[in-house]
Amino acid sequence: MQQQQGHPLLNRWFESSVPNLHFVGASANYNFGPLCRFVVGARVAAQQVAKHAAMVA
């Protein structure tokens, strides 16, 4: 898995370099900022992961 400074590198779908392995919450902080660490950022992460899951299904 691709990393930078010990954090997974994520694409816009919160997906790592390992296909279908998504990181949200504190793990997404490095790529998407500290807002993702809190409940307020959960909606955006959930929407992106759900959109990606629908595309690959």
VMD Tcl script that builds the backbone (N, CA, C; Angstrom):
set m [mol new atoms 171]
animate dup $m
set s [atomselect $m all]
$s set {name element resname resid chain x y z} {
  {N N MET 1 A 0.848 -1.170 0.000}
  {CA C MET 1 A 0.000 0.000 0.000}
  {C C MET 1 A 0.896 1.237 0.000}
  {N N GLN 2 A 0.539 2.192 -0.830}
  {CA C GLN 2 A 1.310 3.431 -0.896}
  {C C GLN 2 A 1.039 4.279 0.347}
  {N N GLN 3 A 2.123 4.825 0.902}
  {CA C GLN 3 A 2.022 5.646 2.102}
  {C C GLN 3 A 2.905 6.877 1.967}
  {N N GLN 4 A 2.597 7.864 2.761}
  {CA C GLN 4 A 3.462 9.033 2.890}
  {C C GLN 4 A 3.471 9.416 4.358}
  {N N GLN 5 A 4.642 9.453 4.930}
  {CA C GLN 5 A 4.834 9.766 6.345}
  {C C GLN 5 A 3.978 8.861 7.229}
  {N N GLY 6 A 3.829 7.599 6.823}
  {CA C GLY 6 A 3.082 6.620 7.602}
  {C C GLY 6 A 1.574 6.667 7.415}
  {N N HIS 7 A 1.101 7.523 6.532}
  {CA C HIS 7 A -0.339 7.651 6.289}
  {C C HIS 7 A -0.668 7.056 4.922}
  {N N PRO 8 A -1.819 6.379 4.809}
  {CA C PRO 8 A -2.182 5.849 3.496}
  {C C PRO 8 A -2.498 6.984 2.524}
  {N N LEU 9 A -2.040 6.850 1.295}
  {CA C LEU 9 A -2.382 7.828 0.257}
  {C C LEU 9 A -3.725 7.424 -0.337}
  {N N LEU 10 A -4.665 8.341 -0.317}
  {CA C LEU 10 A -6.034 8.044 -0.733}
  {C C LEU 10 A -6.413 8.849 -1.964}
  {N N ASN 11 A -7.268 8.258 -2.789}
  {CA C ASN 11 A -7.802 8.998 -3.928}
  {C C ASN 11 A -9.073 9.730 -3.495}
  {N N ARG 12 A -9.765 10.358 -4.433}
  {CA C ARG 12 A -10.933 11.159 -4.064}
  {C C ARG 12 A -12.082 10.339 -3.512}
  {N N TRP 13 A -12.013 9.022 -3.677}
  {CA C TRP 13 A -13.044 8.123 -3.162}
  {C C TRP 13 A -12.658 7.563 -1.788}
  {N N PHE 14 A -11.606 8.105 -1.186}
  {CA C PHE 14 A -11.088 7.636 0.100}
  {C C PHE 14 A -10.533 6.217 -0.018}
  {N N GLU 15 A -10.142 5.837 -1.222}
  {CA C GLU 15 A -9.627 4.493 -1.485}
  {C C GLU 15 A -8.101 4.522 -1.509}
  {N N SER 16 A -7.493 3.517 -0.900}
  {CA C SER 16 A -6.029 3.410 -0.893}
  {C C SER 16 A -5.559 2.801 -2.209}
  {N N SER 17 A -4.272 2.563 -2.309}
  {CA C SER 17 A -3.724 1.939 -3.510}
  {C C SER 17 A -4.115 0.463 -3.597}
  {N N VAL 18 A -4.666 -0.088 -2.523}
  {CA C VAL 18 A -5.203 -1.443 -2.528}
  {C C VAL 18 A -6.671 -1.335 -2.962}
  {N N PRO 19 A -7.033 -1.913 -4.086}
  {CA C PRO 19 A -8.403 -1.774 -4.578}
  {C C PRO 19 A -9.457 -2.152 -3.530}
  {N N ASN 20 A -10.466 -1.303 -3.409}
  {CA C ASN 20 A -11.605 -1.487 -2.512}
  {C C ASN 20 A -11.259 -1.412 -1.031}
  {N N LEU 21 A -10.098 -0.878 -0.689}
  {CA C LEU 21 A -9.731 -0.658 0.710}
  {C C LEU 21 A -9.812 0.841 0.970}
  {N N HIS 22 A -10.834 1.249 1.703}
  {CA C HIS 22 A -11.102 2.656 1.977}
  {C C HIS 22 A -10.742 2.998 3.420}
  {N N PHE 23 A -10.298 4.229 3.621}
  {CA C PHE 23 A -9.985 4.735 4.958}
  {C C PHE 23 A -10.783 6.006 5.196}
  {N N VAL 24 A -11.455 6.082 6.323}
  {CA C VAL 24 A -12.201 7.278 6.707}
  {C C VAL 24 A -11.816 7.646 8.137}
  {N N GLY 25 A -12.299 8.761 8.605}
  {CA C GLY 25 A -11.993 9.194 9.970}
  {C C GLY 25 A -10.564 9.683 10.090}
  {N N ALA 26 A -9.934 9.375 11.202}
  {CA C ALA 26 A -8.581 9.855 11.473}
  {C C ALA 26 A -7.580 9.385 10.418}
  {N N SER 27 A -7.814 8.233 9.826}
  {CA C SER 27 A -6.905 7.715 8.798}
  {C C SER 27 A -6.914 8.562 7.524}
  {N N ALA 28 A -7.993 9.293 7.291}
  {CA C ALA 28 A -8.099 10.142 6.103}
  {C C ALA 28 A -7.612 11.562 6.369}
  {N N ASN 29 A -7.232 11.848 7.576}
  {CA C ASN 29 A -6.808 13.182 7.987}
  {C C ASN 29 A -5.674 13.728 7.127}
  {N N TYR 30 A -4.682 12.922 6.801}
  {CA C TYR 30 A -3.519 13.383 6.049}
  {C C TYR 30 A -3.918 13.885 4.657}
  {N N ASN 31 A -4.860 13.192 4.014}
  {CA C ASN 31 A -5.264 13.532 2.647}
  {C C ASN 31 A -6.363 14.579 2.569}
  {N N PHE 32 A -7.273 14.568 3.518}
  {CA C PHE 32 A -8.460 15.408 3.414}
  {C C PHE 32 A -8.612 16.426 4.530}
  {N N GLY 33 A -7.661 16.504 5.412}
  {CA C GLY 33 A -7.680 17.515 6.447}
  {C C GLY 33 A -8.351 17.068 7.738}
  {N N PRO 34 A -8.182 17.875 8.775}
  {CA C PRO 34 A -8.652 17.489 10.103}
  {C C PRO 34 A -10.173 17.398 10.222}
  {N N LEU 35 A -10.906 17.999 9.303}
  {CA C LEU 35 A -12.362 17.917 9.369}
  {C C LEU 35 A -12.846 16.474 9.289}
  {N N CYS 36 A -12.098 15.622 8.604}
  {CA C CYS 36 A -12.485 14.218 8.456}
  {C C CYS 36 A -12.388 13.437 9.758}
  {N N ARG 37 A -11.704 13.982 10.725}
  {CA C ARG 37 A -11.557 13.282 12.005}
  {C C ARG 37 A -12.807 13.380 12.866}
  {N N PHE 38 A -13.730 14.259 12.499}
  {CA C PHE 38 A -14.889 14.526 13.339}
  {C C PHE 38 A -16.180 14.109 12.633}
  {N N VAL 39 A -17.249 14.032 13.372}
  {CA C VAL 39 A -18.544 13.617 12.834}
  {C C VAL 39 A -18.978 14.502 11.676}
  {N N VAL 40 A -18.667 15.788 11.743}
  {CA C VAL 40 A -19.080 16.708 10.689}
  {C C VAL 40 A -18.505 16.297 9.330}
  {N N GLY 41 A -17.379 15.650 9.290}
  {CA C GLY 41 A -16.783 15.207 8.033}
  {C C GLY 41 A -17.246 13.833 7.579}
  {N N ALA 42 A -18.004 13.144 8.415}
  {CA C ALA 42 A -18.422 11.777 8.092}
  {C C ALA 42 A -19.354 11.718 6.889}
  {N N ARG 43 A -20.195 12.716 6.715}
  {CA C ARG 43 A -21.148 12.698 5.603}
  {C C ARG 43 A -20.435 12.695 4.250}
  {N N VAL 44 A -19.440 13.541 4.103}
  {CA C VAL 44 A -18.698 13.603 2.842}
  {C C VAL 44 A -18.002 12.273 2.574}
  {N N ALA 45 A -17.349 11.733 3.583}
  {CA C ALA 45 A -16.654 10.453 3.417}
  {C C ALA 45 A -17.638 9.346 3.050}
  {N N ALA 46 A -18.766 9.294 3.735}
  {CA C ALA 46 A -19.767 8.262 3.454}
  {C C ALA 46 A -20.306 8.381 2.032}
  {N N GLN 47 A -20.555 9.596 1.582}
  {CA C GLN 47 A -21.061 9.795 0.222}
  {C C GLN 47 A -20.046 9.346 -0.821}
  {N N GLN 48 A -18.794 9.695 -0.619}
  {CA C GLN 48 A -17.761 9.333 -1.589}
  {C C GLN 48 A -17.561 7.816 -1.644}
  {N N VAL 49 A -17.499 7.175 -0.484}
  {CA C VAL 49 A -17.311 5.721 -0.459}
  {C C VAL 49 A -18.520 5.032 -1.090}
  {N N ALA 50 A -19.743 5.498 -0.795}
  {CA C ALA 50 A -20.940 4.896 -1.371}
  {C C ALA 50 A -20.980 5.074 -2.887}
  {N N LYS 51 A -20.610 6.242 -3.395}
  {CA C LYS 51 A -20.573 6.473 -4.836}
  {C C LYS 51 A -19.594 5.511 -5.508}
  {N N HIS 52 A -18.427 5.352 -4.894}
  {CA C HIS 52 A -17.420 4.481 -5.476}
  {C C HIS 52 A -17.892 3.025 -5.445}
  {N N ALA 53 A -18.504 2.612 -4.353}
  {CA C ALA 53 A -19.002 1.239 -4.242}
  {C C ALA 53 A -20.069 0.965 -5.310}
  {N N ALA 54 A -20.913 1.950 -5.573}
  {CA C ALA 54 A -21.946 1.780 -6.597}
  {C C ALA 54 A -21.337 1.664 -7.992}
  {N N MET 55 A -20.226 2.361 -8.220}
  {CA C MET 55 A -19.582 2.322 -9.530}
  {C C MET 55 A -18.931 0.983 -9.802}
  {N N VAL 56 A -18.345 0.362 -8.785}
  {CA C VAL 56 A -17.619 -0.897 -8.997}
  {C C VAL 56 A -18.516 -2.108 -8.869}
  {N N ALA 57 A -19.715 -1.933 -8.364}
  {CA C ALA 57 A -20.626 -3.069 -8.197}
  {C C ALA 57 A -21.279 -3.457 -9.494}
}
mol reanalyze $m
mol bondsrecalc $m
mol representation Tube
mol addrep $m
